[in-house]
Amino acid sequence: MPLETTDRAQPAASSRPTAQAPGREELLAAAARLRAEVARRIVGQEQVVEEVLMAMLAGGHALLVGVPGLAKTLMIRSIAEAMHLDFRRIQFTPDLVPSDITGTEILEEDSATGHRAFRFVRGPVFSNIVLADEINRTPPRTQAALLEAMQERHVTAAGQTMILPKPFFVLATQNPIEQEGTYPLPEAQQDRFLFDIRIDYPSEDEEVGILDATTRVDRTQLTAVVNAEETLALQELVRELPASEPVLRYAARLARATRPARPEAPDIVKQYVRWGAGPRAGQALILGGKAHALLQGRHAVAPEDILRVIQPVLRHRVLVNFAAEAEGVTTEHVINALLEHVAPPSSKLSL
């Protein structure tokens, strides 16, 4: 049997936010409280936490790439607890099959009548936040089942279509240092993730704080500062934030400059890029920029918001060629060159 671990965030009932229809200012304040609440338990990693929250508020999914032991699971569980959302963790293994994720039919018999009938048992994908741990350890067929649920937001089984709960987020982890016996996600499937988030080692002061916090009794209880309805309202507010025509054009030019066949592409792209980003990258730049503006308490997206999310948006959508790998040219190098090649609009034009 495949190894599967199921967790559910269970905040105290007294900490539940009241179900109301908050206004824009209340939602902005709730987003700020959410960041502060998660920071009470997670030492450091402010940029990673911010990027996870941006992906969730933008309504997208995220890849988290980092070595073991960097508190990826604790981070996601803490976010689920602070948002009062159901959380499930799936440990991906080579023998995991699609029904282990989506659910399966079982035959039940009524002890009184002897009548037999099939009943569908929902899998762990029927949750608000799904942590797909080491997604590259399971075969493509099982990966495709999860990615289909991510894209369609529903599961079809036994001839019925079942809608996944709202909000719905998938956060998938990958271990960058151990690739033997894995099934790397195809590039086209990686594009389904809004962000590719890289988790690095903590600084010395942060590591000292981690050692102190994890070697004594932990009584940190997070308070649920938003609920599912307010999360959906925040997602709607993100899309309502205005983006001016210069900002939209700036995002489009950044995405188009990654394509080596385009005349506006810089020399480094033409020399080292095998495949550039598609229009979905521009959408991710705008949505991610809007989510960043929201978390900063602003009411419109600006060029600096696009710059903040360009790395997690493009690092898994710009594919370098063999020449780049041989010469040590990474996707990050290409993205940095793009920022020098494509000039941002002035603040007066963009706001």
Secondary structure, DSSP 8 states (H G I E B T S, - for coil): ------------GGG--------HHHHHHHHHHHHHHHHTTS-S-HHHHHHHHHHHHTT--EEEE--TTS-HHHHHHHHHHHTT--EEEEE--TT--HHHHHEEEEEEE-TTT--EEEEEEE-TTSSSEEEEETGGGS-HHHHHHHHHHHHHSEEEETTEEEE--SS-EEEEEE-TT--TT-----HHHHTTSSEEEE-----HHHHHHHHHHHSS-----------HHHHHHHHHHHHHS---HHHHHHHHHHHHTT-TTSTTS-HHHHHHEEE---HHHHHHHHHHHHHHHHHTT-SS--HHHHHHHHHHHHTTT-EE-HHHHHHT--HHHHHHHHHHHS----HHHH-
